[in-house]
Amino acid sequence: MRIQRLAAAAACALALSGCTHHLAQVREPGRAAAFPTGGPWRSMVYAARTDSGVVLVDLGYVRSAAALRGQLRKLGAAPADVTDVLLTHSHRDHVRAWKAVRGARFHLWAPEQPLFEGTSRHVDLPSRTARATFGHAGPGPGEVDVRAFSADTTWVIGRDTVRAYTVPGHTAGSAAYLFRGVLFVGDAATRKPLRGFRGADPFFSADTRLNRQSLVALFARVPAERVRWVCNAHAKCARFDERFVARVTR
């Protein structure tokens, strides 16, 4: 058994960040699903039924539209039932399924809107290279209903409450969302094999120093008593406690 566990850990390490971590803890059978989509980084989509529709956090990567439809069916819903999409940021591996839910309201922090709509470009090398090779991944201006917020904000969706926080650094307009006890931080935090949780990956980020400052500020103002789990945008979740905060802000 120990050998099997070591082999699984080694396989996960070889796949870089390809394995999920504690993802089952934020799933609610029949009420909420959290699932990775295709591609090398296992980009995550979270879907939750509310009494007024379905809320999504991020939109995944390769084959995400098909995966989303399948998960929504398990919730007794369809893409047309999605009322709100909470985008942590607009890198192409987190917006792929936008066309499948184009009738929803898309929430993001205002500095991210031009990146999401393609009127501005991400500064990190992988994003610049991908755009030059494959073109813009998101919608153009006016193609979807964007509800940009200008600062930390709270709003109500049915009987649920969403708390949105600004966490710039990974991208100019990165945001985090607190929903049903889960703090979704996008790529402001990463989890690497053998190293555990840390701040944003420098190779994919605009400003890691700003990212660290943003995380320190976030954890100082988020209502800690309301947070049970924290998840990044690549299906890695952890209990929200002092050890987690220390790791990602060091």
VENGIRA-V149699 format. One record per residue. RES is the residue in one letter. PHI is phi in whole degrees, 0 to 359 (999 if undefined). Layout:
# VENGIRA-V149699
res	phi
RES	PHI
RES	PHI
This chain:
# VENGIRA-V149699
res	phi
M	999
R	297
I	298
Q	296
R	295
L	295
A	296
A	295
A	296
A	295
A	297
C	296
A	297
L	297
A	274
L	59
S	258
G	282
C	263
T	281
H	215
H	58
L	294
A	299
Q	292
V	253
R	272
E	230
P	310
G	81
R	235
A	207
A	234
A	228
F	212
P	277
T	250
G	289
G	108
P	287
W	244
R	54
S	298
M	259
V	238
Y	245
A	231
A	225
R	285
T	238
D	280
S	230
G	143
V	236
V	252
L	244
V	246
D	65
L	228
G	71
Y	229
V	297
R	58
S	291
A	296
A	295
A	297
L	296
R	301
G	296
Q	290
L	295
R	301
K	294
L	267
G	72
A	224
A	220
P	307
A	294
D	275
V	286
T	261
D	218
V	241
L	258
L	264
T	286
H	189
S	248
H	303
R	300
D	279
H	230
V	230
R	302
A	271
W	299
K	294
A	292
V	233
R	295
G	275
A	277
R	272
F	255
H	261
L	201
W	285
A	310
P	298
E	273
Q	301
P	296
L	288
F	295
E	269
G	83
T	276
S	225
R	239
H	295
V	266
D	288
L	300
P	301
S	292
R	296
T	293
A	296
R	293
A	296
T	273
F	246
G	88
H	289
A	267
G	260
P	285
G	271
P	303
G	85
E	284
V	226
D	275
V	268
R	248
A	277
F	254
S	259
A	198
D	312
T	208
T	226
W	216
V	248
I	238
G	61
R	263
D	260
T	243
V	248
R	247
A	250
Y	229
T	273
V	221
P	295
G	142
H	298
T	231
A	297
G	239
S	300
A	225
A	236
Y	227
L	254
F	215
R	51
G	82
V	247
L	262
F	267
V	253
G	63
D	257
A	292
A	228
T	235
R	226
K	253
P	304
L	73
R	250
G	78
F	284
R	216
G	286
A	300
D	289
P	302
F	295
F	254
S	245
A	279
D	204
T	287
R	295
L	295
N	302
R	298
Q	299
S	293
L	294
V	302
A	293
L	299
F	290
A	281
R	245
V	288
P	288
A	303
E	291
R	265
V	255
R	261
W	227
V	236
C	232
N	268
A	276
H	238
A	64
K	247
C	237
A	210
R	295
F	274
D	212
E	296
R	294
F	297
V	302
A	299
R	293
V	277
T	250
R	288
